[in-house]
Amino acid sequence: MSIHKTPLKLDYNTTNRCNFRCVHCGYDSGITEMDELSISELEKILMDSKDLGCKSLDIAGGEPLVREDLDEIIKLTKSLDYRVKVNTNGSLLTRKKLSYLKNLGLDAIAVSLDGSTYDVYSRIRKVNEKTYRRVLQTIDDSVDLGFYTKVNTVVFNSNLNDLPAIVELCVEKGVKENRMCHFSPIGRGYTANELSVEPVRWLNFVRKMLMEYDSEIKLFVGIPVIEKGSNKSEIDCIIKKDPNNLIISPDGNVYPCAILASYQKPVANLRKTSMKEVWNNQRLWKDYYRKVYSEVYQKNNGYCVDFSNFNLKEYESKKYKFVCPLRKFRVDELCL
């Protein structure tokens, strides 16, 4: 019997190259280079994954648009009947390029947007105003060309009060979905944990400031803590419950979640082991769990992220407990 309870979902980081140098990057993109998988290597992985029930592929990076053969990757993936989404910073896309990708069959675009104004955005992503305007135009063009368009927002102390304005901007532009990820100090962001919003403050902010938008847009948020006894609180770790969403790094390493990818704790490498062998090997997964919990969770006081700048004992002794930071809640799920 397989350890996996639901069909395989796949995220593929095509490259670790990037034209941005965001301080919070979980993968240290643009600095650490990797030996990228070839199209033929990717084809074998995708064919195996399809046999395992995988139906969609999220393409990310680094910045996937810097990969010269991205169009070939999309063509291959669509030839295997996958639904394909590209996650991008939005700065390298033009309307002409988007039209070309639409004709290849690309289904969805997710654009990172952390500020409703250049002033807020530039506190997080150190680019010029022209680049910021290109990002906004990419969102407009993506909606206009009929892509399922999503905006990804990372939540920091520096943009917390701007979040309602970001949601309103998404609604105004016709964006289908806005996902807000609480900044966790991992990867390059490990040295910037002062940027992270105190988790209970973030939970209360969602309840007070974001609930009203639930009827206007698909709005999802990542929450590191929730009250004990909540029927949502059992999901303290995605990979313990059901490690079905695998991350493939540019060099073929495979991980059960983005956080463990940032720690460079792979389950296996797909240049050495097939996806089917990885997916079906219970012994491999059990050994991996033991290794991860000893090396990561114990180091971080029983959690996957280093929140040592906050009072962890306060959460444990009071009414809160940690939940998986990768789990995304619809905001109405967090009503008291």
N, C-alpha and C positions, 0 to 999 in steps of 0.2 A: 504493500500500500504506500502511495506517495505521501511525502510530508506536505506537499502543496495541495490546498483545498480548492483553489480556484484556478482558472486558466492563466497561463503566462502573459504578463504585460511587459513591454520592453521599452527602455529608454536607451538611446545610443548617442553617446558623446563623440561626434565624428572627429573632433580635433581639440587640442588644448591651446591652439593658437587663438589670439583675440586682439582686436584693435582697441579695446578698453583695458584699463588697469583698476578695476573697482576694488576698493579696500576690503570689501566683505567677501570676495570670491572664495567659494568653498574648494576650488580646484587649483588655485594659484595660476589661473589661465593667463597666457601671454608671457609667462616666465618659464614654467616647466614644460619642455617639449616632449612629445611622445612619438614613437614609431607607429604611424597610423595604419589601421587595417586597410587592405586593398579591397577593391570591389569584389574580386573573386572570393576572398576570405569572408567578406560580409554576406555574400550570397549563400554560402554554406550555413552560416549562422541563422539567417532569415528562413531558409528552407526548413531547418531543424525546428526552429521556433514555431513556424506555421504548423508543423506536424504536432506540436505540443499544445495547439489551440490558440496561439497568439494571433490577434487580428489587427493590432495597431502598433505603430512605431512612433515614438516621440524622438525627434532629432534635435540635439542640442550641441553644446560645446564646452568650453571655449565659445567662440562665435562661429556657428556653422557656415555662415556666408563667406568666411575666409578660405574654406576648403574648395579648391578649384573644381573638383568633380562632384559637387553637391547635386547638380542636376542628374548625374548618372546614378547617384544613390537613390534619388527620388524615383527615377525611371525604374530601377530594379525593384524597389519596394512596392511600387504600384503594380508592376507586372506580376507580383505574387499576391495581389489583392489585399494588401494592407491598407488601413486608413493611416494617413501620414500627417503629422503636425511638425512644424519647425518652430523651435524656441529661439528667439533672437533678441539682440539689443536694439534692432530696428534701424541702425545707422547706415547699413550698406545696401538697403533695399530701395529701389526706385519703382515707380509704377510699371515701367517696361519690364523690369526683372520679375515683379510680382505677376504680371500678365503671363510671362513665360512659364513661371512655376505653376500657375493655375492651369495652363494648357497641358502641363505634364501630369496633372491630376492631384497636385498637392491639395489637401483637404482643409488644413487649418494653420493659422499663424498665431503665435503667442509672443507678445512684445513686452519687454521689461520697461516699466514706467514707475519711477519712485517719487515723482513730484508733479504737481499740477502746474507749476511755474518753473522757469529755468533756475531761479534762485534756490528753490528747494532741491530740485533734481541735481544741480551741480555740487551740492554739499556731499552727495553720495557718489555720483559718477562725474569725474573731473574732466568734462569735455566742454567744448565751446558752444555758444548759443545756437550756431548754425546746425551743429550736430543734433542738439535737442529738438530743433524745429523739424529736422529730417525724421526723427523718431515719431513725432506727432503726425507728420504727413504719412508715414508708413502705416500707422493705425488707420487713418482716414482712407487710404488707398486699399488697404486690406478689406475693410468693411465694404467699400464701394464695389470691389471686384467679386464680392460674394464669398470670401473665405469665412469660415467660422473663426471669429477674431476674439482672442483672449488677451487680457493685460495681466501681467505678473508684477506684483508690488512687494518689495521687501520693506519691513517695518523697522524703523530706527527711532531713537529719541529725536533725531533731527527732522524727521518728516511726520511724526505721529499726529500732530494737529492738522496736517494737510491731507490726511487720508480721506475725510469726507469729500473734500474738493476733488481728489483723484477719482473717487467713485462717481461723483456728479459729472466729471469730464467724460468718463467711460460711457455713462448713460447718454449724454449729449451726442457722443460720436457713434452710438449704435453698437458698441462693443457687447458681445454676448455674455462675457464672463470676466470677473475680476477676482484673482486669487492673491491673498495677502499672506506672505510668509514671514513669521517672526524671525528676526535676525538672530542666528545662533553662532557663537564664536567658534567657527571651524575653518579649516583651510587657512587662507590668507587672513581671514577675519579673526583668527585665534588671538592675534595681538591687539585687537580692537574691541574687546568685550565691553568697554565703556559705552559703545554705541547701542548696546542691547537694552530694550525696554524691560523694566522689571516685570516679570510674567503676570503677577496678579493685577498690576496696573493696566497691562494690555488687555487682560480678560475683562476688567471693568470698563475699559474704554470701548471695547467692542459692544458691550451690552448697552452702554449709554449713548454712543455716538454713531453706531453703524446699523443698528437693528432696523431703522426706518427704511433702509435701502433694499431690504430683502425682496420686496415686491417689484422692484424696478430692474433688477439685474441679478444674474446668478453670482452671488457673493460668498466666497469661501475664505476662511481664515485658519491659520495654523496657531494652535494654543499650547504652550508647554505645560501648563498646569490647569487643573480643574478641581472642583470640590470632591472630596472623598464621598463615596456613596452614589455618585452620579452614574447613571447607566451607560455613560460614555467612557468612564474612567478605566474600564477593564483593558482598553487598548493602550497599554503602556509601552508596547514595542510591536511594530508591524511585523518584523521578521520572526518574532516568537509566535505570533498568531497565525500568519500565513505569508511566507516570503515569496510572493508571486510576482512582484514588480522588480525586475532585475535591471541593473544599470550596467551597460557595457562601456568601458572606457576606450579612448582612441587606440590604445595598444592591445586591446582584447581582454583585459582583465574584467571579470564579472563580479558584481557586488549586489547584495540584497537591498541596499538603500543608499541614498545619496550621502548620508552622513558617514557611513562606514567607507564609502568611496573616498571621501575627503581625508579619512585617516589612512587610506591606502591599505585596507584590509580585505583583499580579494578572496572570494571563494575558490576561484580557479582562473586560469587563462585559457581563452577559447582558441588560441593558436596551438595549444597542447592537449586540450580536452574538448570534446564536442558539447554543444548545448544540451543534447539529450542525456549525455553522461552526467553532466552537472546537475540537471534537473531531477534525474531519477536516483541519484546516489544518496541514500539516506545516511550512510555512514559519513560521507563527506560533510553533510549539513550538521550532523550531531557534533563532529569534531570541530567544525567551524564555530558553532555556538559556544562550546567550551572555551575556545581560544579567544573569541571576541569578549565574552563576559569577564574573562580574567584580565585581558589587556586593556579594554576600553571602559567597561562599566565600573569595575572596581576602582580604576584610576579616577573616574569622575563621580565617585560616591554613589554608585548605583544608577547613574543616568548616562546617556550617550553623549551629552554635550557638557562642556565645562562651564557651569554657572557658579563657580566659586566666588565670583564678585558679588553674588547675592547670598542671603542667609538661607542656606539649604535646610538647616535644622528647623527654621521657622515654618517652612512648608510641611515638613514631616510631623512636627508637633501640633500643628493647627489643623485646619480643615481641608488643606489642599494636598494633591498628589500629582506627580509628573505623569504626563501622557506623551505619546509619540509626537515629536514636533513636526513630523512629516504628514500626519493625519490632518486633513482639511475638513473643518466643520462648516456646514451652512450656518449662517449667523443665527437663524431662528432655532437651531439645535441648542444654542447656548443660553436660551432664556432660562431664568431662574424658576 
